[in-house]
């Protein structure tokens, strides 16, 4: 019995020492600040895509419940001393409607911004991981829909190519395998740089094993002064094969985007977004496209009064200009579109709001623009329409 007591005392003393050492370690390195946040956003919608060039391809009206960029995020930070702060961010999409009736889809969607980094006081932050690059960051400047998503989103005019590329342009897709620097603000001016590493680089080979060098670069500038918020972004994505849907090398996808917000004395916010896009494939032959260019413009406004918010937007997507691999120009006439959205929100509190909206994308005879998020998949020449209402809860 005496031996057991001595052993117990020794064990307790050992645990106390270990706990003390751990506590000292925590105190020495600083406390960890940890936060959990999330968004649940779902809408009940009526949608259609009608008046297509081929009537049999119309998508007649149907009802659906849409998940609008719901997410769950875990964030941690720690003071490292000498003006440095360690950061970690893990954000995943959440499927409120279980991935559109896909019973095997599960609750969790794909990773959003996921990174680890260090912030340097009055200088900026270095990050490593998957994150929102400059073009996607800038696309929301003229978009007042919550989370910049849902059928009320009018960014299709900026991010789409009217169905004229084999794969949708990726400028609103997050960067993977990324090293980034986001600067502090100096007199209202800040910058951000993202380099997506060329992990897919391969040696020259056969058609089934092509040479790739898929490093990509994204740059952004922002100037904020009083009621004015100006943004510029430039992005190049290499060897993504967007234009012809190929896996071959020497493809270059470039985007230049301008965004502006201005707040009037009564609190009304005006927004503007303009985009110029260039997709190229140096290895294109015959009637494969070697070049495609287009531009898009979105104007918008938002006004809040009490618990009520109204906003709307109008966008224009241009005809495309394109060339074939054999050197001839391809027909880009009547490939443009127009978009409009109007919405109303009732804000219960900082966490909960109700929203209702109506939106339309009206394509020209050979156009195939779609909503940037929550797309309907219209046929050539169709107009996509939607009305709906939903709830958003953020914590």
URMO-V922337 format. One record per run of one state. SS is the DSSP state (2 for helix, 1 for strand, 0 for the rest). FROM is the first residue (numbers start at 0). TO is the last residue. Records with the same first field share a line. If there is no record, write none. Layout:
# URMO-V922337
SS: FROM-TO + FROM-TO
This chain:
# URMO-V922337
0: 0-0 + 29-30 + 50-53 + 57-57 + 67-69 + 81-82 + 94-96 + 101-106 + 120-122 + 131-132 + 142-144 + 148-154 + 159-173 + 183-184 + 186-187 + 196-205 + 209-214 + 225-226 + 238-249 + 263-267 + 281-287 + 305-306 + 317-319 + 324-327 + 330-335 + 347-350 + 363-381 + 394-394
2: 1-28 + 54-56 + 97-100 + 133-141 + 145-147 + 155-158 + 206-208
1: 31-49 + 58-66 + 70-80 + 83-93 + 107-119 + 123-130 + 174-182 + 185-185 + 188-195 + 215-224 + 227-237 + 250-262 + 268-280 + 288-304 + 307-316 + 320-323 + 328-329 + 336-346 + 351-362 + 382-393
